[in-house]
């Protein structure tokens, strides 16, 4: 069984590599540190599964998955991310991911997820699957459900405090394109200001309070990233 592990943190890759090889001695693991490297490797080799982080430094994991599946429909993707907010999980599955586990999961869960996804079977970490089911029963914010994959990516990065130029670099587009995305997102979500947009992202669970990187002036007013 051959697996491609895509994560931009070397210490994470080394730890996961060792864990998987220890639990599955016959497993062959190839490493990549960004989305573009993953695309190149998948063009050159066949992998039974791609373990893919969402927060990559060039292409986001969601965009990398979309491109991978466009070029190689047989690719089986297991998203492995520190961000397990439900809108992000839904987007990961909607783009074609066969599985999703968080970086807080037990080691045995990750090993089981890799085995299942490599065999072509879906696998969602139990706690994440439970929250998805409960959230579906109670109803989620319809506005977020109607957002596109790209709009959600831009919103999440912006709400975490990343400037327009930084988002543009990560998504390989122009600053103007990101500014246009943000204007359309505000209109779609029916909010007037950037601060309202960030508050909505936090209140909806898309971004956690600990992840916000907004600066605050001495008078307590939030200083949002420039648009």
C-alpha positions in Angstrom: 0.0 0.0 0.0 1.4 3.4 -1.0 0.4 6.6 0.7 1.2 10.2 0.0 1.4 12.4 3.1 1.0 16.1 2.5 1.7 18.5 5.3 3.9 21.7 5.5 5.3 20.9 8.9 8.2 18.6 8.8 7.9 17.5 12.4 4.3 16.5 11.8 5.2 14.5 8.6 8.0 12.7 10.4 5.8 11.8 13.4 2.9 10.5 11.1 5.3 8.7 8.8 6.8 6.8 11.8 3.4 6.0 13.2 2.0 4.6 10.0 5.1 2.6 9.2 5.1 1.2 12.8 1.4 0.2 12.6 1.5 -0.9 9.0 5.0 -2.3 8.2 4.2 -3.0 4.6 3.1 0.6 4.0 5.2 2.9 1.7 4.9 6.6 2.6 6.0 9.4 0.3 6.0 13.0 1.7 5.1 16.4 0.2 5.3 19.8 1.9 2.8 21.7 -0.3 -0.1 21.3 -2.6 1.9 21.8 -5.8 4.3 19.1 -4.8 1.4 16.8 -4.2 0.1 17.4 -7.7 3.5 16.7 -9.2 3.9 13.4 -7.3 0.4 12.2 -8.1 1.2 12.8 -11.8 4.3 10.6 -11.5 3.1 7.9 -9.1 0.0 6.0 -8.1 -1.0 6.2 -4.5 -3.6 4.2 -2.7 -4.5 7.2 -0.5 -3.4 10.9 -0.1 -3.4 12.1 3.5 -3.9 15.8 2.9 -3.7 18.8 5.3 -6.1 21.7 4.6 -3.8 24.5 5.7 -1.0 24.4 3.1 1.3 27.3 2.3 0.6 27.5 -1.5 -2.7 25.9 -2.6 -5.1 25.2 0.2 -5.8 21.5 0.8 -9.3 22.0 -0.6 -8.0 23.5 -3.8 -5.2 20.8 -4.1 -7.9 18.1 -3.7 -10.1 19.7 -6.3 -7.2 19.8 -8.8 -6.1 16.3 -7.9 -9.5 14.8 -8.5 -9.9 16.7 -11.8 -6.7 15.1 -13.1 -6.9 11.7 -11.3 -10.5 10.7 -10.6 -9.4 7.6 -8.8 -7.5 9.4 -6.1 -8.7 8.7 -2.6 -8.2 11.6 -0.3 -8.2 11.6 3.5 -8.2 15.1 5.0 -6.2 15.4 8.2 -6.5 18.8 9.7 -6.3 20.8 12.9 -9.4 22.7 11.7 -12.5 20.6 12.2 -15.2 23.3 12.1 -18.3 21.8 10.5 -18.5 24.1 7.4 -14.9 23.2 6.6 -15.6 19.5 7.1 -18.6 19.8 4.7 -16.5 21.5 2.1 -13.7 18.9 2.4 -16.3 16.1 1.8 -18.1 18.1 -0.9 -14.9 18.6 -2.9 -14.4 14.8 -3.0 -12.6 13.8 0.2 -13.3 10.2 1.1 -12.4 10.7 4.7 -11.8 13.3 7.4 -9.9 13.1 10.8 -8.7 15.9 13.0 -5.1 16.2 14.2 -6.5 15.7 17.8 -7.6 12.2 17.0 -6.1 9.1 18.6 -3.3 7.4 16.8 -5.4 4.3 16.2 -8.1 6.4 14.6 -5.6 7.8 12.1 -4.2 4.4 11.2 -7.8 3.0 10.8 -8.7 6.0 8.6 -5.7 5.5 6.3 -6.5 1.8 5.9 -10.2 2.4 5.2 -9.6 5.2 2.7 -6.8 3.3 0.9 -9.3 0.4 0.5 -11.8 2.8 -1.1 -14.1 3.1 2.0 -15.3 6.4 3.5 -14.1 7.2 7.0 -15.1 10.2 9.2 -13.8 10.5 12.7 -16.6 9.5 15.1 -16.8 12.8 17.0 -16.8 14.8 13.8 -19.5 12.6 12.3 -21.6 13.0 15.4 -21.4 16.8 15.2 -22.3 16.7 11.5 -25.4 14.6 12.2 -26.6 16.8 15.2 -25.9 20.0 13.3 -27.9 18.7 10.3 -30.8 17.9 12.6 -30.8 21.3 14.2 -30.2 23.2 11.0 -27.1 25.2 10.0 -26.8 28.8 8.8 -28.3 28.6 5.3 -26.2 31.4 4.2 -23.0 29.4 4.8 -24.4 26.3 3.2 -24.9 28.4 0.0 -21.2 29.5 -0.2 -18.9 28.1 -2.8 -15.7 26.3 -1.8 -13.5 29.3 -2.8 -15.7 31.8 -0.9 -15.5 29.6 2.2 -11.7 29.3 1.9 -11.3 33.1 1.6 -13.7 33.8 4.5 -11.8 31.4 6.8 -8.4 32.8 6.1 -9.7 36.4 6.4 -11.4 35.7 9.6 -8.2 34.2 11.0 -6.5 37.5 10.4 -4.7 36.9 7.1 -4.4 40.0 4.9 -5.7 40.2 1.4 -2.2 39.9 -0.1 -1.4 36.8 2.0 -4.7 35.1 0.9 -4.0 36.0 -2.7 -0.5 34.4 -2.6 -1.8 31.2 -1.0 -4.6 30.9 -3.6 -2.4 32.0 -6.5 -4.6 34.9 -7.6 -4.4 38.7 -7.6 -5.2 40.9 -4.6 -8.0 42.4 -6.6 -9.6 39.0 -7.0 -9.6 38.4 -3.3 -11.0 41.9 -2.6 -13.8 41.1 -5.1 -14.4 37.8 -3.3 -14.7 39.5 0.0 -17.2 42.1 -1.4 -19.3 39.3 -2.8 -19.1 37.3 0.4 -20.3 40.2 2.5 -23.2 40.7 0.1 -24.1 37.0 0.2 -23.9 36.8 4.0 -25.8 40.1 4.3 -23.2 41.8 6.5 -22.0 45.4 6.1 -18.5 45.5 7.5 -15.4 43.4 7.8 -15.8 43.2 11.6 -19.3 41.8 11.1 -18.0 39.3 8.7 -15.4 38.1 11.2 -18.0 37.9 14.0 -20.3 35.8 11.8 -17.4 33.4 11.1 -16.7 33.0 14.8 -20.4 32.8 15.8 -21.1 30.1 13.2 -18.2 28.0 14.5 -16.2 28.4 11.2 -13.4 30.0 13.2 -12.6 29.6 16.9 -11.9 32.5 19.2 -8.4 31.2 19.9 -7.6 31.4 16.1 -8.5 35.0 15.6 -5.5 37.2 15.0 -7.2 40.6 15.1 -5.2 43.4 16.7 -7.0 45.7 19.1 -6.3 49.4 19.7 -6.1 50.8 23.2 -9.8 51.9 23.0 -10.8 48.2 22.4 -11.7 48.7 18.8 -10.8 45.8 16.5 -8.4 46.5 13.7 -9.4 44.2 10.9 -7.2 43.1 8.0 -7.1 45.6 5.1 -9.5 44.9 2.2 
